[in-house]
Each structure stands twice: as C-alpha cells, then as structure tokens.
C-alpha cells in the first residue's frame, strides 16, 4: 500500500492547486480580452484558460515538486538569486512557446474550431510574451517567498503587521547538541553543511505541525505558533519529537557524511509578544517580549539539568494533558535575567 503524502508534499500540492486556479482565471480574462474578430468572448476565454492551465500546470509542477528536493535543489541553491530567476525564466520561455503553438493545433481539432478564428502570428507572440512576463513574476515571487518564509512574505504583502499588535504565541527553541565540538572537528565549511542538513531534515516535522520557522540563530531553530494554531493536537510538543524522529531516520547518512549523529534539545514557552514590521531597506516581521527571552533561557537550562526538552507551566497548561507523554516537574527555575522564577517540566515520550 502506498504511503500517504508527507506534510511538505501536501503543502506543495495545495500551493500547486492554488496556482492552477489563479492561472486559469488570469488566462480566461486575458483570452476574452484578446478574442479575435468572429470568435465569441466566452470561447476565447475557455481557450485562454486551457492555455493557462497547461502552462501553469507544467511550470508550477516543476517549481513546486521537481526543483524542491534532491540534486536539482542543491544545484540551484549554489547560484545567485538573479541567476536562478534568469535561468528559470529562459527555460520556461521555451516551454511556454511550445505549449502555446501546440495548443493552436489542438484547438483546430476541437469542435470549437467552427466558432474560433485561428490566431494570428502577432497574437501568438503577445500570448507568449504575456505568459513569459507572468512566469517571471511567479518565479521571482516564489524565490523571495522561499528566502523570507511563505507566511512572512504573505503577511508582509498583506500588511498584516503594519501596525504592531499583541499576540499570544508559543516559541520553541531547538538547539543542535554538540555543534561546537562538531564544528571544531569538521571545519567551518563542513560544519555549515552539517547544520544545513539538520535544518533541512527538520523542515518536514515543522511543516507537519503547521509551525513557522521564525529564525535560524547559529545552531538554533526558533519555531513559533499562535496560541490558537498551537493548541490543536499539541503541535509545539509533537513538533520536537517528530524532529528527533526525522534525524534518527537519517542517522546513517549523517554518520557516513559527517561522522556524527545530530541530537537536539529544546524548550517551549507561551506568552504575549508584540508583533510588527520593522526596517526600511529590508522589511521584516519581528516579535518582542519576555516570552522569547524566557524560552531561550529555558533551553540553556536543559544543559544544566540534563533534560532534553523543557516546557513551561504556562505552555503545558494551555496544551492540556497528553497521555502519550511524561512530564517531570522541575519546580520553580531561577533563570538568568529574570527576577521571578518560572515553573517548568521535563517532557518525554512514554515508552
């Protein structure tokens, strides 16, 4: 029996279907606008939508599935941003030309041909030019969204945080165990590749738990959820254990390439932050508040207490009981930089 699609693939499939829908809409409107003399507007709109579906289906399929994993992704990751956009646009331009010309032959074979006049050469060039321009925009948007994070890019475009606002959020600070010693042994280049491989392996669990990667700080990953997003299925707690499981499945690959097996430790906290846009030359969405400092201090406490995963009492109270997990009360912890101690517990999966 085939295994179900991964969370990342489901996420990509949803994106793919949205692109198809938007593409068909844009193609239909453009087709109706370019309707040749003697052709009904609705017929030209249908042809335009079909054209757009073919083009969007091919190009977005390559973008969202083929180029998002494996050797192709690693190759493109080494190229400058401008080079990636230029190469993709040129390659997709060839695909667009073939599809547009090929569609004309198909149209002549359909029953619509009695009502649709053949497109002139200049019209074909307009269609190809328009499709190429839309594709260049599409590729650029995807590249920028990948750099900023899709949710961050969406929120910046929509101006969701143009005015600062208070939110209750979970913050999960995840640290790669022993990364300093590994970096000293491997050297800076291999250490970078090691951390990049760890971050790549943990992307799937974060996507599965609907988390948002807020920052990579050295060898740390900071994942966040709004309280409403996080309480569903106790996502922040499950995320850490799924991240561990993902790395465990890849331990042989890490051992072969880096002579090291990555381990993780983490801390989770919930509290109020102020979310808002900052910066002029480079806009970003940032979160300010004690909750992030506390989560960071709790993560540091895992080393002192010998616990892999610590969660604050505030976070655990919001998430509710979890029968498949064990909680060890650590009491009130005095954290550096905080006047008041904070109650927390060690979290582990039941055997």
PyMOL commands that set and color helices and strands:
alter all, ss='L'
color gray80, all
select helices_A, chain A and resi 7-33+41-64+66-68+70-77+81-109+111-114+121-148+150-158+179-186+188-201+203-208+227-249+251-258+290-305+313-319
alter helices_A, ss='H'
color red, helices_A
select strands_A, chain A and resi 165-177+212-217+220-226+263-278+284-288+309-312+325-333+342-349
alter strands_A, ss='S'
color yellow, strands_A
deselect
rebuild
show_as cartoon
